[in-house]
């Protein structure tokens, strides 16, 4: 039971980290990160 709880906690932590990366990066490729249009910044 304790191992299952630790595994689920680890999995949730990894998934949360991936979610933060997806939200924070405009593109998965760091070479191509387009500028945000001015209309979206208003």
Beta strands, then each sheet from edge to edge (+ up, - down):
end
